[in-house]
């Protein structure tokens, strides 16, 4: 059974980090994963990108990951004062997700191009000739 002094439990619950994960356009990123290095318990952002993570005082490397976005990390420090430390993130789309978004917006589909052989360099041809002569 868990028991503690009410004042201490109350202050500990309100200590940690909180913030918002947004994209470069200022929109909250839903369901982004917040990871704290050394702690095997990830959390996810709410619908508007906000999150709350209870942590003891100290310095933590926090990483944010979300589908279609480049992972971003930063150091966040939790102090001894009551209340959560603000630790906001701005994450940007991966190049591939941006390309897909643009193609969908304009109704485009990827095209298949024939794969062409790369031309061999003169030195490469000479080495192939030399090794064939040895055989």
ChimeraX attribute file (.defattr): number of C-alpha atoms within 10 A of each C-alpha:
attribute: neighborCount
match mode: 1-to-1
recipient: residues
	/A:1	2
	/A:2	3
	/A:3	6
	/A:4	8
	/A:5	7
	/A:6	9
	/A:7	8
	/A:8	9
	/A:9	11
	/A:10	12
	/A:11	13
	/A:12	19
	/A:13	15
	/A:14	17
	/A:15	22
	/A:16	24
	/A:17	24
	/A:18	17
	/A:19	17
	/A:20	21
	/A:21	29
	/A:22	20
	/A:23	16
	/A:24	12
	/A:25	9
	/A:26	10
	/A:27	13
	/A:28	21
	/A:29	23
	/A:30	17
	/A:31	19
	/A:32	23
	/A:33	18
	/A:34	22
	/A:35	20
	/A:36	19
	/A:37	13
	/A:38	9
	/A:39	9
	/A:40	7
	/A:41	9
	/A:42	13
	/A:43	15
	/A:44	19
	/A:45	21
	/A:46	16
	/A:47	12
	/A:48	14
	/A:49	20
	/A:50	20
	/A:51	21
	/A:52	21
	/A:53	19
	/A:54	14
	/A:55	21
	/A:56	15
	/A:57	16
	/A:58	11
	/A:59	12
	/A:60	19
	/A:61	13
	/A:62	19
	/A:63	17
	/A:64	23
	/A:65	18
	/A:66	20
	/A:67	13
	/A:68	14
	/A:69	19
	/A:70	14
	/A:71	16
	/A:72	15
	/A:73	16
	/A:74	13
	/A:75	11
	/A:76	18
	/A:77	20
	/A:78	21
	/A:79	17
	/A:80	14
	/A:81	12
	/A:82	14
	/A:83	16
	/A:84	22
	/A:85	21
	/A:86	15
	/A:87	19
	/A:88	16
	/A:89	22
	/A:90	16
	/A:91	21
	/A:92	17
	/A:93	16
	/A:94	13
	/A:95	12
	/A:96	10
	/A:97	14
	/A:98	14
	/A:99	12
	/A:100	14
	/A:101	13
	/A:102	11
	/A:103	13
	/A:104	11
	/A:105	9
	/A:106	8
	/A:107	8
	/A:108	11
	/A:109	9
	/A:110	7
	/A:111	6
	/A:112	6
	/A:113	6
	/A:114	6
	/A:115	6
	/A:116	6
	/A:117	6
	/A:118	6
	/A:119	7
	/A:120	8
	/A:121	8
	/A:122	8
	/A:123	9
	/A:124	11
	/A:125	10
	/A:126	11
	/A:127	11
	/A:128	10
	/A:129	11
	/A:130	11
	/A:131	9
	/A:132	9
	/A:133	8
	/A:134	6
	/A:135	5
